[in-house]
């Protein structure tokens, strides 16, 4: 059974949580927070050197010693005019998408 009051409380909790995260996420997207770059371990002797070089060139962020693709190039659409136009066309203020 679903109660409207419970839904509102949950929604308020989610909004409060997101509001707490916003400043940090903005700093991350703006490049004020930088994570170390992941590189394949030197113990991966079976990895082709060309592949290892390519992976290192991607500059994938590292979190807790592991590559984090969720953060890879986060916010870079801002420097790509075509992508920014597409996003602005999809996500319009005061309109549902």
N, C-alpha and C positions, 0 to 999 in steps of 0.2 A: 504494500500500500504506500502511496506517495502523498506526502503532506506539503501543501504550498509553503507553509512556514518553514519547514525543514529545508526545502529547496532554496528559499530566500536566504536562510542562515548560511547554507553551504556556499551559495553564490557570493554572499558578503565576505565569507572567509577566503574564498579564492581571490576576489578582488583585493582584499587587504594584503594577501600574500604577494600578489603580482605588483602591487604598489611598492612593497618593500624591496622587491627585486629590480624595479625599473632603474634606479640610479646606477646600480652596479652593472646591469646589462647595457645601459647607455655608454658607460665608461669602457666596457669591453668592445662594443661595436665601434666606438670612436677611436679605439686603439690605445686608450690610456692604460688598459690592463693587457699585458702580453704574457702568454704562456710559453714555456720552453718548447722547442721544436723537437718532434719525435724523429728518431733515425733508427733504421733497422740495427739490431744489436750485432756487434762484431762476432758474436757466437753463431750467427746464421751463416755458416760457411757454405751451406748448400744454395744460398741465394746468389743468383747471377749478379756480378758487379754492376752491369748496366741497369738492372732492375733496382738494385740498392741505391745507385746514384739518382735514378728517376724518383724513387720514393723520397729520398732526402730533398730533392729539388721541389717537391710539392709543399714543403714546409707545413706539415700537418701538426697541429698543436698536440702537446703531450700532457695528459692529466693522470696523475698517479702512476707514471711510468708506462702508460699505454696510449696509443694513438687515439685521438678523439675527432672523428669525422664530423660530428655535430657542430663543432666550433670551427671547422676548416673554412676559411674565407668568409666567415660570418661578417655580414655587413658590407661586403665588397660590391654588391649590386649598386651601391650609391655612386660608384665611380664608373659604372657602365650605363650610358645614356639609354640604350635600347632596353635593357632589363628594367631600369627605373621607370620608363614609360609604360612598360607592360604591367608592372606592379601598381603604378598609380592608376591604371585603367581598371585593374581588378579590385584593389582595395581603396574605395573612395569614402571619404569621411561622410558620416550621416546616411550611408546607404548600406544595405545588406548585400553581401556577395553570394 
